[in-house]
Amino acid sequence: MIVKDGRGAGFVPRENGLVRIAAPVANRSEATPEAIIKSMREILTPYELNVTHVDWCGVFGSRRRVSSSASKHSRVFLAGDALHVHSPRAGIGMNFSIQDSYNLGWKIAHVVKGISPLAILKTYDEERGLTTKQLVDFDKALSEQAPVGAANFSVKGTHQGLQDNLPFSSTTAIEYEAGLLVAKEGGSVVSKQHLAPGIPVGRRLPSHAVERHANGELVDFGKCFPSDGRYRIVIFACDISQPEQLHRVERLSQVLELPEAFLQHLNGGAIDPRDVFEILILHSAARDNIEIADLPPFLSKGGDAFGQVFVDNNQSRTWSLGEAYRKYGVSKERGCLVLVRPDRHVMYVGELEDVTVVTRLLSSVLV
């Protein structure tokens, strides 16, 4: 971005050696290649600009439109530009359009496969409808901060605004409200957020470095949540080298094995439970003091224990960069239980003993 006398212009490298230039003009009727080049030259003075070839020329006028609804009768769904129109600032058009589809895709897949009831599709309108309003408000605020051609144009101010709002514009800080797929204040089930302040319910699960228990490999925990349509129960098991803590995990496993648990309900149908959910364990015991075989085998039944058990313990391995428990705000004495949706947004946070609540929540979104 280049600014002179309150007028801003920009260069964007393109394919085949082309460069896109953008400069303000007084009105649409003056938006000719000659006028745009003239405007750019005035801003660049005393530097020169020579244009030998014009591949394309156009006018962009910023406007904002929002659909009254994101869906109709859970049969027709709007996403991307069909749902929200705004400026292209900060890449919000692409970022939010992708997230619209991401939010909707796994829900439709679950309904088509007979995993979830049709009611789950209503959450698309609830969640992305709210996000769309926030998106347009953000774009309006950003445009007012840096209007094209305004005398008070500030590159520093624009840069700071973009930086401060990066979590939102990149969609990593989008937070859904209470509903069928988010257990928080205002819903029938409320999470115990104090157990993991660094894992906001309704937001995407943050990613921190952890070690794979089986081989000590340092991994990005977020990469353990591939987009395969599965819910994930994350057990922050704490120091399971302590008998009482291990017993808490064993009791959790026993509840999941009960006939009324959602897992057993799926077992009675044509759907493989392991296609619907996965259990991940992140403990804080020293790797030398615990073996994967010490954990209840049911927790990794039909899965891959090598890729399901992780550790966060720097006491005996000081070179490790993992500080997941601290960054998530999870106590190494009590731990917690986190239910994560297929789109990696957090559905519920509770005690290890609250596995019955997890069972109830999952039962409400599974056929």
Protein Blocks (a to p, Z undefined) as FASTA:
>chain_A
ZZeehiacdddddeehiacdddddfblklmcfklmmmmmmmmmpmbdcddfbdfbdcddd
ddddddfbfbehhlaccehjllogcdfehhlmmmmmmmmmmmmmmmmmmmmnomacfklm
mmmmmmmmmmmmmmmmmmmmmmmmmcghiaklcfklmmmmmmmmmmmmnopmgccdddfk
lccehiabdcdfklmmmlcghiacdddddddfklopacdfklmmccehpacddddebjak
bmklmmmmmmmmmmmmpmklmklmmmmmmbdfklmbccddddfbdfklpcfklpcfklmg
oiafklmcccddfklmmmbcbfkkmmnopafklopaddddfkopafbdcdfklmmmmmmm
mmmmcZZ
